[in-house]
Amino acid sequence: MNNIYEGAGNIHNGSSMSSTTRPLRKIYQDTMAGVHEGNILYGINDLGLSVGGLTWLVRKPNSFQLFRQDLINYTRAFKQLSKPALTFEIIVNIYTIQSMKQEEPPE
């Protein structure tokens, strides 16, 4: 939700305006007592949640299970994603990594 808010704000305001800071990122910046540190922590959490979601075990389609969870009925989430959705997720993760690299530490 925060990514949508920031992306829409940046598209609406254009490149001539300062970048939109969403509320969750602002909380990270305030908690870490610095914009740089907060943005890096935000990026790490964003990537961690993405990788965690992609590697999460989910039920296979049409699997049958009676009483206990059997690993044969589960697969990693990225295996059930469509190619466009997986490509989009990878592109967004690459963008997050690039923005973290471009983050300038305070002097």
FENRAJO-V364510 format. One record per residue. N is the residue number from 1. PHI is phi in whole degrees, 0 to 359 (999 if undefined). OMEGA is omega in radians with two decimals (NA if undefined). Layout:
n=[N	N]
phi=[PHI	PHI]
omega=[OMEGA	OMEGA]
This chain:
n=[1	2	3	4	5	6	7	8	9	10	11	12	13	14	15	16	17	18	19	20	21	22	23	24	25	26	27	28	29	30	31	32	33	34	35	36	37	38	39	40	41	42	43	44	45	46	47	48	49	50	51	52	53	54	55	56	57	58	59	60	61	62	63	64	65	66	67	68	69	70	71	72	73	74	75	76	77	78	79	80	81	82	83	84	85	86	87	88	89	90	91	92	93	94	95	96	97	98	99	100	101	102	103	104	105	106	107]
phi=[999	295	295	295	300	292	298	294	296	291	292	294	280	83	282	283	269	290	293	286	252	281	301	294	297	298	296	299	296	291	294	274	58	179	294	299	297	296	292	295	297	299	297	298	294	298	293	298	293	295	296	299	293	289	261	296	280	232	295	289	298	61	277	243	216	267	245	237	282	251	299	293	270	238	216	289	299	295	288	262	285	287	300	297	293	293	298	298	298	295	297	296	294	297	299	297	297	296	292	291	293	280	295	269	290	290	268]
omega=[3.14	3.12	3.11	3.13	-3.11	-3.14	3.12	3.10	3.13	3.09	-3.12	-3.09	-3.12	-3.06	-3.11	-3.14	3.08	-3.06	-3.14	3.07	-3.11	-3.04	-3.10	3.10	3.11	3.10	3.09	-3.12	3.13	-3.13	-3.11	3.11	3.08	-3.12	-3.10	-3.10	3.12	3.13	3.11	3.12	3.10	3.13	3.12	3.12	3.12	3.12	3.13	3.11	3.12	3.13	3.10	3.12	-3.14	-3.08	3.14	3.08	3.11	-3.13	3.03	3.07	3.10	3.09	-3.11	-3.08	-3.13	-2.96	-3.06	3.11	3.12	-3.07	3.13	-3.14	-3.05	3.09	3.09	-3.04	-3.08	3.13	3.13	3.12	3.02	3.14	3.10	-3.14	3.12	3.09	3.13	3.13	3.12	3.13	3.13	3.11	3.08	3.10	3.11	3.12	3.13	3.14	3.08	3.11	-3.11	-3.13	-3.10	3.10	3.12	-3.12	NA]
